[in-house]
Amino acid sequence: MKLLVLRHDVAGPREPGAAADADAKRALTASGRKRAERAARALARLVGEVDVLASSPLVRARETADALAAELDEVEVTEVDVLAPGGGPADVAAWLRELHGVEQAAIVGHEPGLSAFVTWLVSGLSTPILELGKGGACLLELPDHVAPGQAKLLWLLRPGQLRRLR
């Protein structure tokens, strides 16, 4: 399976002392929405199509996933709790193992979880060796059994690089 990993784009500011549910409702800024749309166009050209598009249930990730879905002929977005902040690499891997017969999937989530997950898949290490910037993405090739240290990193694009693709 190939797995597109995308970090949400720029969201509104975090309010100091705000409750967790307030953080979950932070939406993309107008600039973040435009950036997400430009990145989605480039990603659609790079990956073609996906069988499964999953997002963290937090608003900013869902909005980023919706932008990608619009470019991928309206593929349905599924909200997956393990993609929310605090979900560990093993939890995300367990969810991926349930996707029998899927050739290409995409996930949208948050830092530092996504970078930890990608690092774990590629190297087996628990400390991230890369960082996905807001709106950054990478493509992995996973073996039939998703396990630490078994994935291949096919490409990694910083947000600016991704938005400059035409």
C-alpha positions, -999 to +999 in steps of 0.1 A: +000+000+000+011+035-006+003+060+021+001+098+017+007+116+050-004+152+051-002+177+080-030+201+084-024+237+072-023+269+092-051+273+118-063+301+139-043+309+171-045+287+202-062+306+230-041+305+262-058+284+288-086+273+264-102+239+270-093+209+248-127+211+230-119+248+220-086+236+205-104+209+186-126+235+170-098+257+157-103+261+119-079+269+092-073+306+086-083+321+053-046+319+043-044+283+055-075+273+035-060+288+003-027+270+010-045+238+017-063+241-016-031+247-036-014+218-019-044+196-026-042+204-063-005+194-064-011+163-043-039+151-066-016+154-096+012+136-077-008+106-063-037+104-088-064+089-066-068+073-032-090+045-020-093+058+016-089+093+029-088+096+067-086+127+089-082+135+125-116+146+139-102+181+147-116+208+125-083+221+110-073+186+099-108+178+085-108+211+065-074+201+050-087+167+042-119+182+026-097+203+003-078+172-008-111+153-012-124+180-035-094+175-058-097+137-057-131+136-072-149+139-039-135+108-022-153+105+012-133+116+042-134+093+072-126+107+107-103+085+126-097+091+163-062+077+163-051+105+140-060+131+167-032+145+189-021+118+213-026+089+190+006+067+189+023+051+159+012+016+169-024+028+171-023+043+136-005+012+123-033-010+138-059+011+120-040+008+087-038-030+091-076-031+089-075-016+053-074-049+035-070-046-003-064-008-003-038+002-028-034+039-018-046+057+013-041+092+027-042+104+063-043+140+076-033+148+111-010+168+134+025+172+147+044+158+165+024+126+159+027+124+121+065+128+121+068+103+149+046+079+129+066+083+097+099+079+115+086+048+133+074+033+100+106+040+081+133+034+108+117+018+138+129+047+159+106+064+184+122+098+182+112+118+151+140+124+125+119+146+103+092+172+107+062+178+085+056+216+083+021+228+083+007+217+050+037+194+043+033+159+030+052+126+023+044+094+005+054+060+019+053+026+005+042+001+031+046-037+031+015-060+034+020-061+072+024-026+086+053-027+111+080-004+124+111+000+102+095-016+072+082+013+051+100+031+023+100+069+021+092+077-016+092+115-012+089+143+013+078+178+004+080+209+026+048+230+024+064+257+001+078+230-023+044+214-025+025+246-032+051+255-060+043+224-079+022+231-110 
